[in-house]
Amino acid sequence: MIIPTAKRNAYRAFGLRFSSDLALPELISIDDEEGAPDVEIRIADLSGIWDDSLFHDSYYAGKDGHIYFHLPGIAHVCIRGGREILVSPLAGSDENQVRLYVLGSCMGALLMQRRILPLHGSAVVVDGKAYAFVGESGAGKSTLAAAFVRQGYSLVSDDVIAVSLSHEGTPVVTPSYPQQKLWQESLTGFGMQTDQYAPLYGGVNKYAIPVKNRFYSSPVPLGGIFELLPARDDLYVHQLEGLEKLPVFRFHTYRSMLIPILQLEKWHFHMSASISTQVRVYQVRRSASSFAPEQLLARIVDSINKGA
């Protein structure tokens, strides 16, 4: 069972100040006197919530503008008003798994409640702008971002990319926290030893990779989006035009099934349309014949330079 710490923890991520009952070592610690928190993460008893008939036969639900997750064997969670994450860990749950969902699904829901677009992917900085790599699970988003980091570029976010509009209406990416998540296959391909890193939880072959020395900690303009398609024989990069761009935003919004539950269809469309008119969007297909993220990196950088 997870016991709240005696002193609440204070962190910064996604441009927000967090006060948390849970220790979240992945995040950047801050002085708890820095200001009132934007978000509180609290241990709470939500045991009765899932008895409500509204939530049967589903792992997620919405009620009164709140989002609820039922994570079997892990926790019940409630995200309220973009300001609170209530966590009720289940008996025997793995604390690392609880944190993983808080920093993933819960953050995606919280950002949407705050009208910040969460894209599912990784983002790096190239020539002063953020470039997002989005795609389905296993598409190689984190692996590609890791290749950029190894080449000296800085990471902005891994897994959840927070995109908002500035006062001038330009899209901006706000950094998440200095960590990547890589599968053992990617570590092996990079020649990295798994015994140097901690598994995300239990015996899973996915590892937490700290990147504190290559983390970009300030908001940065969004320069473009690269959608990673399933690998085939040939590597190619194709720029999308006009309305072709819009499905990319819908397909790769983190936990997109929450958009109608939160009644954010109109907001999501206008946000996507505004961003799509200001940034370049590409589709990328990598070769399935070999582990060659550096080759893909070179093609992407070339596309960025040609579009600048």
C-alpha positions in Angstrom: 0.0 0.0 0.0 1.2 3.5 -0.8 1.5 5.7 2.2 1.4 9.5 1.7 4.7 11.2 2.6 4.7 13.2 5.8 5.7 16.3 3.9 4.0 17.1 0.6 6.3 17.0 -2.4 6.5 20.0 -4.8 7.3 19.6 -8.5 7.2 21.4 -11.8 6.2 19.8 -15.1 4.3 20.9 -18.2 4.6 24.5 -17.0 2.6 23.7 -13.9 3.4 23.5 -10.2 2.4 20.3 -8.5 1.9 19.5 -4.8 1.8 15.7 -4.3 1.2 13.1 -1.7 3.0 10.7 -4.0 6.8 11.0 -4.4 7.4 11.5 -8.2 11.2 11.4 -8.6 10.8 11.7 -12.4 9.7 15.3 -12.1 11.8 18.4 -11.3 11.6 19.2 -7.6 11.0 22.8 -6.6 10.7 24.8 -3.4 7.2 24.3 -2.0 7.2 28.0 -1.1 7.6 29.0 -4.8 3.9 29.7 -5.0 0.5 28.1 -4.7 0.3 24.8 -6.6 -1.6 24.7 -9.9 -2.4 21.0 -9.4 -2.7 18.8 -6.3 -2.1 15.1 -6.4 -3.7 13.4 -3.4 -4.2 9.9 -2.0 -8.0 9.4 -1.6 -10.5 6.6 -1.0 -12.3 6.1 -4.3 -13.4 2.6 -3.5 -17.1 3.4 -4.0 -16.8 5.2 -7.3 -16.7 2.2 -9.5 -19.9 0.7 -8.0 -21.8 3.4 -9.9 -23.6 1.8 -12.8 -22.4 4.6 -15.1 -18.9 3.2 -15.1 -19.6 -0.5 -15.6 -17.9 -2.3 -18.5 -15.3 0.4 -19.1 -11.8 1.3 -17.8 -12.6 5.0 -18.0 -15.6 7.3 -17.7 -16.7 10.9 -17.3 -19.2 12.4 -14.9 -19.9 16.0 -14.0 -16.8 17.1 -16.0 -14.5 14.7 -14.1 -12.5 11.9 -15.6 -12.3 8.5 -13.9 -9.9 5.7 -14.6 -10.2 2.1 -13.4 -6.7 0.6 -13.7 -7.2 -3.1 -12.8 -4.9 -4.3 -10.1 -3.3 -0.8 -9.9 -5.6 2.1 -8.8 -8.8 4.0 -9.2 -8.1 7.6 -10.2 -10.2 10.8 -10.6 -9.0 13.9 -12.4 -11.1 17.0 -11.5 -11.2 20.4 -13.2 -7.6 20.4 -14.3 -6.6 21.0 -10.7 -6.8 17.7 -8.8 -5.7 14.1 -9.4 -7.1 11.8 -6.7 -5.4 8.4 -6.5 -6.7 5.4 -4.7 -4.1 2.6 -5.1 -5.5 -0.9 -5.0 -4.2 -3.6 -2.5 -0.9 -5.1 -3.7 -0.4 -2.5 -6.4 3.1 -1.6 -7.7 4.0 2.0 -6.8 6.0 2.3 -10.0 2.9 1.4 -12.0 0.8 3.9 -10.1 3.3 6.6 -10.9 3.5 5.6 -14.6 -0.3 6.0 -15.0 -0.3 9.3 -13.0 2.4 10.7 -15.3 0.8 9.3 -18.4 -3.0 8.9 -18.7 -3.8 11.2 -15.8 -1.6 14.0 -17.2 -3.2 13.6 -20.6 -6.7 14.1 -19.1 -5.5 16.9 -16.8 -4.0 18.8 -19.8 -7.2 18.5 -21.8 -9.2 19.8 -18.9 -6.9 22.8 -18.9 -7.3 23.3 -22.7 -3.8 22.2 -23.4 -3.4 19.8 -26.3 -1.6 16.6 -25.3 0.0 14.8 -28.2 1.2 11.2 -27.8 4.9 11.2 -28.7 8.3 12.7 -28.1 9.7 16.1 -28.9 13.2 17.5 -29.4 14.6 20.9 -30.1 16.3 21.6 -33.5 17.5 25.2 -34.2 15.4 26.7 -31.5 12.1 25.0 -32.3 10.4 21.8 -31.0 9.7 19.0 -33.4 7.2 16.3 -32.3 7.4 12.6 -33.3 3.9 11.0 -33.0 2.7 7.6 -33.9 1.1 4.4 -32.6 2.6 2.5 -29.8 5.8 0.8 -31.0 6.3 3.2 -33.9 9.7 4.2 -32.6 8.9 7.7 -31.2 11.1 7.5 -28.1 13.8 5.6 -30.0 14.0 8.3 -32.6 14.1 11.0 -29.9 16.8 9.1 -28.2 18.9 9.1 -31.4 18.5 12.9 -31.5 19.6 13.2 -27.8 22.6 11.0 -28.5 23.5 13.4 -31.4 23.5 16.4 -29.0 20.0 17.7 -29.4 17.8 18.4 -26.4 14.6 16.5 -25.3 11.5 18.6 -24.5 9.1 15.7 -23.7 8.6 12.0 -23.9 5.2 10.3 -24.1 3.0 13.3 -23.5 3.7 16.5 -25.5 1.9 19.6 -24.1 1.0 22.1 -26.8 -0.7 25.4 -26.1 -1.2 28.7 -27.9 0.7 31.8 -26.9 -1.0 35.2 -26.4 -0.1 35.8 -30.1 -1.8 32.5 -31.1 1.4 30.6 -32.0 1.8 27.0 -30.9 4.3 26.4 -28.0 5.5 23.2 -26.4 6.0 23.3 -22.7 8.6 20.8 -21.3 7.5 17.8 -19.4 10.3 16.2 -17.3 13.8 14.9 -18.0 13.2 11.2 -18.6 12.8 8.9 -21.6 11.2 5.4 -21.7 13.0 2.9 -24.0 12.4 -0.8 -24.7 15.3 -3.2 -24.2 15.5 -3.6 -28.0 16.3 0.1 -28.4 18.9 0.0 -25.6 20.6 -3.0 -27.3 20.5 -1.2 -30.6 22.2 1.8 -29.1 24.8 -0.4 -27.3 23.4 0.6 -23.9 23.5 -1.8 -20.9 20.1 -2.4 -19.3 21.7 -3.0 -15.9 22.5 0.7 -15.8 18.8 1.7 -15.8 15.7 0.8 -13.8 12.7 -1.0 -15.3 9.6 1.1 -15.4 7.9 -1.5 -13.1 8.2 -5.1 -12.2 9.8 -7.3 -14.8 8.8 -5.2 -17.9 11.6 -4.8 -20.5 11.1 -1.0 -20.8 13.4 1.2 -18.9 13.6 4.8 -17.5 16.4 6.7 -19.0 17.4 10.0 -17.3 18.3 12.9 -19.6 18.9 15.7 -17.2 21.9 16.9 -19.1 20.1 17.1 -22.4 16.7 18.4 -21.3 15.3 21.6 -22.6 13.5 23.2 -19.7 11.9 26.3 -21.3 8.8 26.6 -23.4 9.7 26.5 -27.1 7.8 27.2 -30.4 6.5 24.2 -32.2 8.2 23.9 -35.5 6.7 20.8 -37.0 5.2 17.3 -36.5 6.5 14.0 -37.9 4.0 11.1 -37.9 5.8 7.8 -37.8 4.1 5.2 -39.9 4.5 1.4 -39.6 7.9 0.3 -40.9 8.2 -1.2 -44.4 11.0 -1.7 -47.0 11.8 1.9 -47.9 12.5 4.9 -45.7 10.7 8.1 -46.9 9.5 11.5 -45.6 6.4 13.0 -47.1 5.0 16.5 -46.3 1.2 16.8 -45.8 -0.7 19.7 -47.1 -4.0 21.5 -46.1 -6.7 19.3 -44.7 -4.4 16.2 -44.9 -2.9 17.4 -41.6 -6.0 17.4 -39.4 -6.3 13.6 -38.9 -2.8 13.5 -37.5 -3.9 15.7 -34.5 -7.0 13.5 -33.8 -5.3 10.2 -34.1 -2.4 11.2 -31.9 -4.0 13.2 -29.2 -3.1 11.4 -25.9 -6.2 9.5 -24.8 -8.3 10.9 -27.6 -11.3 8.9 -26.4 -11.7 11.5 -23.6 -12.4 14.3 -26.1 -16.2 13.6 -26.5 -16.5 12.7 -22.8 -15.2 16.1 -21.8 -17.3 17.7 -24.6 -14.2 19.2 -26.2 -14.8 18.3 -29.8 -15.2 21.9 -30.9 -12.1 23.0 -28.9 -10.0 20.2 -30.2 -11.0 20.9 -33.8 -10.2 24.7 -33.6 -6.9 23.9 -31.7 -5.9 21.4 -34.4 -6.8 23.7 -37.2 -4.9 26.6 -35.7 -1.8 24.6 -35.2 -2.0 22.9 -38.6 -2.0 26.3 -40.4 1.2 27.3 -38.7 3.5 24.2 -38.7 4.7 21.7 -41.2 3.4 18.1 -40.8 5.1 15.1 -42.3 4.6 11.4 -42.6 7.7 9.2 -42.1 8.1 5.6 -42.9 11.2 3.9 -41.6 12.9 0.8 -43.0 12.1 -2.5 -41.3 15.2 -4.1 -42.5 17.6 -2.7 -39.8 17.9 -0.7 -36.6 19.0 2.7 -38.2 17.5 5.6 -36.3 20.5 7.8 -37.2 19.6 7.4 -40.9 16.0 8.5 -40.2 17.3 11.4 -38.1 19.4 12.6 -41.0 16.4 12.6 -43.3 14.3 14.4 -40.8 16.9 17.1 -40.2 17.3 17.5 -43.9 13.5 18.0 -44.2 13.5 20.6 -41.4 16.4 22.5 -43.1 14.6 22.5 -46.5 11.4 23.8 -44.9 13.1 26.5 -42.8 
